[in-house]
Amino acid sequence: MNALHIKLPDYPVMDNDRLYKFCVHNSDVRIERSKEGEIIVMSPTGGESSRKSGNILYFLKQYQRKFKNGKVFDSSGGFLLKNKAM
């Protein structure tokens, strides 16, 4: 998987709201922000990688149901981390 790293100038600041809108307007690609504020555009995964992650997700969900703890999310979920990465 290839990634394109984009460095943005200080203005305009890519705050959480702008990053969200940027992601919505570019929904065909996977976009992340590093803790340094760098925007990372990821290429889509291939079929084999997608199959493997689907299997992992299935087994994690089975584990979560059995022990009734935690939450399971797929790889396209977006999260704001304490270090400001998104």
Residue pairs with C-beta under 8 A, 6 or more apart in sequence:
1 42
1 43
1 45
1 46
1 49
2 42
2 43
3 40
3 41
3 42
3 43
4 40
4 41
5 38
5 39
5 40
6 38
6 39
6 40
6 41
7 38
7 39
8 14
8 37
8 39
12 18
14 22
14 33
14 37
14 39
16 80
16 86
19 31
19 33
19 39
19 86
20 78
22 31
22 39
23 31
23 78
26 41
29 41
29 42
29 43
29 44
30 41
30 42
30 43
30 44
30 76
31 39
31 40
31 41
31 42
32 39
32 40
32 42
32 85
32 86
33 39
33 40
33 84
33 85
33 86
34 40
34 85
35 81
35 83
35 84
35 85
37 84
45 53
53 74
53 75
57 72
57 74
60 72
61 72
64 70
64 71
64 72
78 86
79 86
80 86
